[in-house]
Amino acid sequence: MNNHDSHISLPLIQAARANDIVLIGLPSHTTHLLQPLDVHINGPLKQKVSKICNNLGFLRPGVAISKAKLPVIISHAFDQTSPSSIKEAFRLSGIFPVDRKQIPDAELVPPTIDVSLPQDTEPIRSCHACGSFIGDNPLVKRGLVQRHLWDILVPPPMPAAPIKKPSAKIVATGRVISSDDILESLKANETEAAERKVAAETRAKEREEKRKQRLDHEAERLSKRQRREHEKMEKDLERENLRRERQTFGRLADKKYTCGLCGIRARVNDEKEGVEWYGCDRAEDCKRSGWYHFSCLSESEQMSLQESLDTGSEWVCLFCSEE
């Protein structure tokens, strides 16, 4: 199978070992020689699919096989594949039985150019800023270009940025994927992943709790601020009402000047405003406050009060005169 780490998982290896299947990861760029599917299965399978399509009348110019019909056709092609041909594919690839001679030497092309430097040759250096080579032409040093062409055939500057390393998931060499070492490694990775997941969930819960505590604290602080603002508004309203009341009626007079009938206290500017106050001559022993608005008195009391003013006699309020 392909040797990329993304194709390997713990359930896959466990299932393979449980069914006595050995998983082999092929070296890079060798699947055309070592992959049994590529060597002896895919080609005949395609021929069987084409033959079935021709027999059923599906394969015609300008007509494509739909996705709904393709699985049925491939299923029929699979049924026509014999176990012996699958075994033959493993034999031709040299995997089982193991046979190195199954791979022709012509398929293994050795390098035609020796790019290694002689031991006495100085290393090739390039500028870190622009990437230009320092000193002689590196192609001349490697013996790839003759000396008289050194100023004509010049390689392009090397990239200033470092070359990106290949992915760690790409494995170039072959390996037995269903081996004990890889199985234990995957189990360890799964355990670490589970621990990281638990740790991440714990951190997420802690962050959520801190967020809720912060929101509760902000809500409490907002509530306190709103209460303070509400109290301040009430005090401001009370002061404003008092200010307007003072502008309209003036300051309150002494507390003893309270009407015994309506209960309204006197103001220092009542006389200026035309509000008349009259006191009972028994004010010290009066059952009420001893002071009354003239307008609050009944008609008979007003007449009695007017008569006492005219004659200079004593005037007693209704409450005191009932004794």
Secondary structure, DSSP 8 states (H G I E B T S, - for coil): ----GGG--HHHHHHHHHTT---EE--TT-HHHH-HIIIIIHHHHHHHHHHHHHHHT---TT----TTTHHHHHHHHHHT--HHHHHHHHHHTTTTTT-GGGS-GGGS---SS-----TTS---EE-TTT--EESS-HHHHTTSS-GGGTTTS------SS------TT---S-EETTSHHHHHHHHHHHHHHHHHHHHHHHHHHHHHHHHHHHHHHHHHHHHHHHHHHHHHHHHHHHHHHHHHHHHHH-SB--TT-BBTTT--B-BTTHHHHT--EEE-TTGGG-SS-SEEEGGGS-HHHHHHHHHHHHHT-----HHHHT-
